[in-house]
Amino acid sequence: MKKIFSVKNIIILIIIVTIGFGIFKLKIQSQAKTETKFNSKTETVINPKRETIKDEITLTGSVDATLKSDLRFQTSGQLAWVGVKIGDKVKKYQAIASINKDELKKQLQIDFNNYKTAASNFYDKSDEYKDSVLTTEVRRILERNQNTLDNSVINYELQDLAIKYATLVSPIAGIVTNIDQPSNGVNITPSSATFSIIDPNSIYFKSKIDQEDVPKIKIGDKATIKLDSFSDQTFESQINYIAFTPVSGESSTVYEIRLDLPKDNNNDLKYRIGMDGDVSISLKISENALTIPTETIHQENDQYYVLVKESDKTNLTKKYIKTGIETDTTVEILEGLSENDQIVVAK
């Protein structure tokens, strides 16, 4: 029994030694990894610095206008007068074109004559049945008489409106940007003679934002706009509209947003419809933040760390960090580093 017990003890001892050696080896390897050496040929060091960092969304877009009108005649006819040309500035309620009114006026005279005839018949019938007993038949006769008179009045009023609508009047002040038919004397239909007017002082910058980013923005968020036509200028702006429904015809779900442009400066038409540009929308901003370059950060499982060079030594140690705002090139450090730390970065 003693021999058997001794053999068991020996086996257990061997197992314990083996496990201990494995743990020791792993510890040595871990220390070797942790105590990485600094290589001055391929690496250099930098210190974290204080600066303002922003979390932004950058989108492409273009210039558009809120006040735009496409004017068309309500009826067909002969184009009698065109008072503007493309590029002209027009005032609000200014007449810009008209169709021939001679035929309309003749029809108005016919409608007026029909009204007088209907009125005369109305009074004749009223006199004829004024002393009659108001039977169902008499009531129907008088109602038909009244309807005929009313219809004649309506026809006259409609024709009078047709004469008024024979002249196109601009509902907005702006610039004439399109004229389908610039020559008078041509017979037109409502669809073949469109006059387009745009108010240049109602311009705005529009863009499309992905559905995943919509919850990140709100009305009033600050933004910076840069137009391709003015690459040396930027415009401070803010979001004034976020669409409730997505833009149709897109391959993904995107929503239109609109931002202010300097409208008062557009009397000289400096900013024009369709000009392309970029807008950067500020989501967060941190001033005097401690930052380091993005390429200095490493990841281990779910943790981030940097390699720090010890003063006057070649040993590198890991320092785990907590990050904040991130850009393409810079990361805000919330915890784990100071301005005196020497952060290793590849040359």
Backbone torsions as a table, in degrees:
resi	resn	phi	psi	omega
1	MET	NA	-38.6	-179.6
2	LYS	-64.0	-41.1	179.1
3	LYS	-62.5	-44.6	179.4
4	ILE	-60.1	-43.1	-179.7
5	PHE	-64.0	-39.1	-179.9
6	SER	-65.8	-40.8	178.1
7	VAL	-61.8	-42.5	178.2
8	LYS	-60.4	-44.0	-179.8
9	ASN	-62.2	-39.7	179.5
10	ILE	-63.4	-43.6	179.4
11	ILE	-61.9	-44.2	179.7
12	ILE	-62.9	-40.4	-179.9
13	LEU	-63.6	-41.8	178.3
14	ILE	-61.1	-42.6	180.0
15	ILE	-62.5	-43.8	-179.0
16	ILE	-63.5	-42.8	179.8
17	VAL	-63.2	-42.8	179.9
18	THR	-61.2	-46.2	179.9
19	ILE	-63.6	-44.2	179.4
20	GLY	-60.1	-42.4	179.0
21	PHE	-62.7	-38.8	179.2
22	GLY	-64.3	-42.5	179.1
23	ILE	-65.0	-42.2	179.7
24	PHE	-62.1	-41.1	179.7
25	LYS	-64.3	-43.4	177.8
26	LEU	-62.4	-37.9	-179.9
27	LYS	-65.5	-43.1	178.8
28	ILE	-61.6	-43.0	179.6
29	GLN	-64.2	-40.6	179.3
30	SER	-63.2	-43.0	179.1
31	GLN	-65.3	-36.4	179.3
32	ALA	-63.9	-39.8	178.8
33	LYS	-68.8	-42.6	-177.4
34	THR	-66.1	-40.7	-177.1
35	GLU	-89.6	57.7	176.6
36	THR	-68.9	143.0	-178.2
37	LYS	-90.4	145.0	177.6
38	PHE	-78.6	131.1	179.4
39	ASN	-111.8	105.3	-175.2
40	SER	-68.9	-17.3	179.9
41	LYS	-76.8	-34.0	-176.0
42	THR	-112.6	-8.1	-175.4
43	GLU	-131.3	157.3	173.5
44	THR	-139.7	175.2	-179.8
45	VAL	-124.5	149.5	176.1
46	ILE	-135.9	160.4	175.4
47	ASN	-104.7	142.2	172.4
48	PRO	-56.7	147.7	-178.9
49	LYS	-129.7	160.7	179.7
50	ARG	-95.1	130.7	178.0
51	GLU	-163.6	171.6	175.3
52	THR	-87.6	130.1	-179.5
53	ILE	-126.1	141.7	-177.1
54	LYS	-124.1	142.7	169.4
55	ASP	-97.7	115.0	-171.5
56	GLU	-129.2	156.2	167.8
57	ILE	-114.7	127.2	179.0
58	THR	-108.7	127.3	-176.8
59	LEU	-130.3	155.2	172.9
60	THR	-94.7	156.7	179.8
61	GLY	-169.6	-165.7	-178.3
62	SER	-155.4	168.0	-179.3
63	VAL	-84.7	137.8	175.6
64	ASP	-141.9	-179.9	-178.6
65	ALA	-133.2	147.5	179.3
66	THR	-80.0	-44.5	-175.6
67	LEU	-94.1	104.0	177.6
68	LYS	-137.1	136.9	-178.9
69	SER	-133.7	132.0	170.5
70	ASP	-108.7	111.2	-174.5
71	LEU	-100.1	134.3	178.2
72	ARG	-138.3	151.2	174.6
73	PHE	-72.6	151.2	-179.5
74	GLN	-82.1	-22.0	-178.8
75	THR	-129.8	163.5	174.5
76	SER	-78.5	161.4	179.0
77	GLY	167.6	-172.3	178.7
78	GLN	-94.8	126.7	179.7
79	LEU	-69.7	113.5	-173.9
80	ALA	-94.7	-30.1	-174.4
81	TRP	-155.4	133.3	173.1
82	VAL	-124.0	115.2	-172.5
83	GLY	-99.2	3.9	-179.3
84	VAL	-137.9	166.8	173.4
85	LYS	-134.8	164.9	-178.4
86	ILE	-59.4	131.9	-179.3
87	GLY	100.2	-14.5	179.6
88	ASP	-70.4	145.5	172.5
89	LYS	-91.2	135.9	180.0
90	VAL	-123.2	154.5	177.1
91	LYS	-94.7	163.0	176.3
92	LYS	-64.5	134.0	-178.8
93	TYR	70.4	17.7	176.7
94	GLN	-80.7	135.2	175.7
95	ALA	-73.7	136.4	-176.5
96	ILE	-122.0	-21.7	-180.0
97	ALA	-166.6	161.9	177.2
98	SER	-153.6	156.7	174.3
99	ILE	-103.4	164.8	-178.1
100	ASN	-60.1	128.5	-174.6
101	LYS	-102.0	-1.8	-175.8
102	ASP	-60.0	-48.7	-179.8
103	GLU	-64.3	-38.5	179.6
104	LEU	-64.6	-39.1	179.5
105	LYS	-67.9	-37.8	176.8
106	LYS	-62.3	-43.6	179.0
107	GLN	-64.6	-34.6	177.2
108	LEU	-63.5	-39.6	178.5
109	GLN	-64.7	-40.6	177.5
110	ILE	-61.9	-43.8	179.8
111	ASP	-64.8	-33.9	177.7
112	PHE	-68.8	-39.8	176.7
113	ASN	-64.0	-41.0	178.2
114	ASN	-63.2	-36.8	177.2
115	TYR	-63.1	-43.5	-179.4
116	LYS	-64.5	-39.9	177.5
117	THR	-63.1	-45.1	179.7
118	ALA	-63.9	-36.8	178.9
119	ALA	-67.3	-41.2	179.3
120	SER	-63.7	-44.0	178.0
121	ASN	-64.0	-36.1	179.6
122	PHE	-61.1	-45.9	-178.1
123	TYR	-70.1	-35.1	177.7
124	ASP	-62.1	-47.5	179.9
125	LYS	-64.2	-39.2	-179.8
126	SER	-63.2	-41.7	178.2
127	ASP	-67.6	-35.8	-176.9
128	GLU	-66.4	-36.1	-174.5
129	TYR	-109.0	13.1	-175.7
130	LYS	-67.7	-28.7	180.0
131	ASP	-100.8	3.5	-177.5
132	SER	-81.8	155.5	173.8
133	VAL	-69.1	135.0	-174.9
134	LEU	-79.1	76.7	177.4
135	THR	-81.4	175.5	178.5
136	THR	-62.7	-40.1	-179.0
137	GLU	-66.0	-43.6	179.2
138	VAL	-64.0	-40.2	179.6
139	ARG	-61.6	-41.8	179.9
140	ARG	-65.2	-39.2	178.5
141	ILE	-61.8	-45.1	-179.3
142	LEU	-68.0	-35.1	177.5
143	GLU	-66.4	-43.2	177.5
144	ARG	-62.8	-37.2	178.6
145	ASN	-63.6	-42.3	179.4
146	GLN	-67.5	-40.9	179.9
147	ASN	-63.2	-40.3	178.3
148	THR	-61.3	-42.2	178.5
149	LEU	-66.0	-43.7	-179.4
150	ASP	-62.2	-42.5	180.0
151	ASN	-63.9	-36.7	178.7
152	SER	-66.2	-36.4	176.8
153	VAL	-66.3	-44.1	-179.3
154	ILE	-63.0	-42.6	179.6
155	ASN	-61.5	-39.7	178.6
156	TYR	-64.6	-44.5	-179.5
157	GLU	-65.1	-39.5	178.0
158	LEU	-63.2	-40.8	179.2
159	GLN	-68.4	-35.5	176.6
160	ASP	-64.0	-39.1	176.0
161	LEU	-65.5	-37.5	179.8
162	ALA	-60.7	-36.0	177.6
163	ILE	-68.6	-40.7	178.2
164	LYS	-65.4	-40.4	-179.4
165	TYR	-76.9	-5.3	177.1
166	ALA	-70.5	-11.1	174.8
167	THR	-112.3	124.1	178.0
168	LEU	-81.9	131.2	-179.9
169	VAL	-123.8	130.9	-178.4
170	SER	-73.5	126.6	178.7
171	PRO	-79.6	-9.0	-178.2
172	ILE	-135.4	159.9	169.6
173	ALA	-86.0	140.8	-178.8
174	GLY	173.1	-155.1	-177.3
175	ILE	-118.8	138.0	176.0
176	VAL	-75.9	118.7	-176.5
177	THR	-109.4	-13.3	-179.4
178	ASN	-158.9	138.4	173.5
179	ILE	-137.1	113.3	-179.4
180	ASP	-66.5	-40.9	-177.1
181	GLN	-131.2	98.8	-175.6
182	PRO	-85.6	-8.4	-174.1
183	SER	-104.5	135.1	176.2
184	ASN	-80.7	168.1	-178.7
185	GLY	86.6	0.9	-177.9
186	VAL	-101.0	137.4	175.7
187	ASN	-76.3	131.9	-175.0
188	ILE	-130.1	163.9	169.5
189	THR	-117.7	165.4	179.6
190	PRO	-55.5	-31.9	-176.9
191	SER	-86.1	-10.9	-174.8
192	SER	-102.4	2.4	-179.0
193	ALA	-140.5	84.2	179.8
194	THR	-103.9	134.9	176.6
195	PHE	-115.7	120.2	-176.5
196	SER	-106.2	134.7	-179.7
197	ILE	-132.9	135.7	179.7
198	ILE	-128.8	135.6	176.1
199	ASP	-87.1	111.5	-176.6
200	PRO	-68.8	-16.4	179.1
201	ASN	-87.8	3.9	177.3
202	SER	-107.2	21.6	-176.4
203	ILE	-69.5	155.9	174.1
204	TYR	-153.6	168.0	177.4
205	PHE	-105.1	126.8	-179.0
206	LYS	-115.8	148.2	178.6
207	SER	-149.2	175.4	178.6
208	LYS	-123.1	134.6	-178.1
209	ILE	-122.6	139.4	-178.7
210	ASP	-65.9	149.0	-177.2
211	GLN	-58.2	-30.1	-179.5
212	GLU	-69.8	-24.4	-178.7
213	ASP	-95.4	-12.0	-178.7
214	VAL	-57.6	-43.1	179.7
215	PRO	-63.9	-15.5	-177.9
216	LYS	-81.8	-15.9	-175.1
217	ILE	-115.7	166.5	177.6
218	LYS	-155.0	164.3	176.6
219	ILE	-59.9	133.6	179.5
220	GLY	97.9	-10.0	178.9
221	ASP	-61.1	137.1	-179.2
222	LYS	-73.8	149.5	-178.9
223	ALA	-153.2	162.3	176.6
224	THR	-124.8	127.9	-177.4
225	ILE	-110.1	138.1	175.9
226	LYS	-133.0	116.5	180.0
227	LEU	-89.1	142.4	-179.7
228	ASP	-61.3	-31.7	-178.2
229	SER	-72.4	-18.6	-179.9
230	PHE	-132.0	68.5	-172.5
231	SER	-65.0	-17.7	-179.0
232	ASP	-95.1	6.6	-178.0
233	GLN	-125.5	149.6	172.0
234	THR	-130.2	152.8	-178.6
235	PHE	-123.9	125.7	174.6
236	GLU	-76.7	132.6	-173.9
237	SER	-145.9	-172.5	175.3
238	GLN	-155.3	157.3	179.4
239	ILE	-74.8	129.3	177.7
240	ASN	-119.0	-1.5	-178.7
241	TYR	-159.5	134.0	172.5
242	ILE	-129.9	120.3	-175.2
243	ALA	-63.4	147.0	177.4
244	PHE	-89.5	-26.5	179.0
245	THR	-113.5	149.0	-178.0
246	PRO	-71.8	160.6	177.1
247	VAL	-71.9	128.7	-178.2
248	SER	-78.0	152.6	176.0
249	GLY	83.5	3.7	179.8
250	GLU	-92.7	151.9	-179.5
251	SER	-73.6	-23.5	176.8
252	SER	-126.9	171.6	-178.0
253	THR	-84.4	109.0	179.1
254	VAL	-129.5	155.4	-178.2
255	TYR	-123.4	143.8	179.0
256	GLU	-80.2	137.9	171.3
257	ILE	-124.6	153.5	179.8
258	ARG	-128.1	145.3	-178.9
259	LEU	-133.8	151.8	-178.8
260	ASP	-69.5	148.1	170.0
261	LEU	-124.6	159.2	-179.6
262	PRO	-69.3	84.7	-173.2
263	LYS	-66.2	-37.0	-175.6
264	ASP	-63.2	-21.8	-178.0
265	ASN	-91.3	8.8	-173.3
266	ASN	-103.8	17.5	177.3
267	ASN	-65.7	-25.9	177.7
268	ASP	-92.7	12.2	177.1
269	LEU	58.5	39.3	178.7
270	LYS	-66.7	-41.7	-179.8
271	TYR	-102.6	125.8	-172.9
272	ARG	-121.5	155.6	-178.9
273	ILE	-58.2	132.8	175.6
274	GLY	94.1	-7.9	177.8
275	MET	-62.1	130.7	-178.4
276	ASP	-88.0	159.5	177.5
277	GLY	-175.9	-173.4	179.2
278	ASP	-124.2	152.0	174.8
279	VAL	-131.3	133.1	175.9
280	SER	-109.6	117.4	-177.4
281	ILE	-100.2	123.9	-179.1
282	SER	-80.6	121.3	176.8
283	LEU	-95.7	-45.5	177.2
284	LYS	-140.1	155.2	175.8
285	ILE	-143.2	134.8	179.5
286	SER	-129.4	116.5	-179.5
287	GLU	-92.8	148.8	-179.1
288	ASN	54.6	39.7	-179.4
289	ALA	-86.1	147.9	175.0
290	LEU	-82.9	121.0	-173.3
291	THR	-130.4	155.4	173.3
292	ILE	-139.3	159.4	177.8
293	PRO	-64.4	147.8	-179.1
294	THR	-60.1	-36.8	-174.6
295	GLU	-71.0	-9.1	179.1
296	THR	-84.7	-8.4	-174.1
297	ILE	-94.5	136.3	177.1
298	HIS	-119.3	160.0	-179.6
299	GLN	-122.5	137.0	177.0
300	GLU	-133.7	108.2	-172.3
301	ASN	58.3	-120.1	-179.6
302	ASP	-102.1	13.0	-177.4
303	GLN	-113.6	150.1	176.5
304	TYR	-109.1	144.4	178.5
305	TYR	-147.5	165.1	173.3
306	VAL	-127.8	159.4	175.1
307	LEU	-95.4	125.5	-176.8
308	VAL	-114.5	131.0	178.1
309	LYS	-86.9	129.2	177.5
310	GLU	-73.2	146.6	-176.6
311	SER	-59.4	130.5	176.8
312	ASP	58.6	22.4	178.6
313	LYS	-133.3	167.7	178.3
314	THR	-102.9	-5.6	-179.9
315	ASN	-72.2	141.3	176.8
316	LEU	-113.7	136.5	178.6
317	THR	-122.9	152.7	177.6
318	LYS	-82.5	137.6	171.0
319	LYS	-127.8	118.9	-179.9
320	TYR	-80.4	141.0	-171.9
321	ILE	-130.0	159.7	171.8
322	LYS	-115.7	125.1	-173.4
323	THR	-102.0	159.9	177.4
324	GLY	-120.7	-118.6	-179.1
325	ILE	-67.0	137.8	178.9
326	GLU	-124.5	137.8	170.9
327	THR	-118.0	-173.9	179.5
328	ASP	-65.9	-25.4	-173.6
329	THR	-121.3	-18.2	-170.4
330	THR	-134.7	149.2	178.3
331	VAL	-130.4	136.4	175.7
332	GLU	-81.1	135.1	178.4
333	ILE	-104.1	119.2	179.9
334	LEU	-92.1	-36.8	-179.3
335	GLU	-146.1	149.8	170.2
336	GLY	110.1	-17.4	-177.8
337	LEU	-135.3	162.1	173.1
338	SER	-131.0	173.0	-177.9
339	GLU	-69.5	-16.3	-177.7
340	ASN	-89.2	-11.9	-179.3
341	ASP	-67.4	140.7	178.0
342	GLN	-99.3	103.9	-175.6
343	ILE	-90.4	131.1	-177.5
344	VAL	-84.0	134.3	176.6
345	VAL	-140.2	143.0	179.8
346	ALA	-67.0	142.3	178.7
347	LYS	-68.3	NA	NA
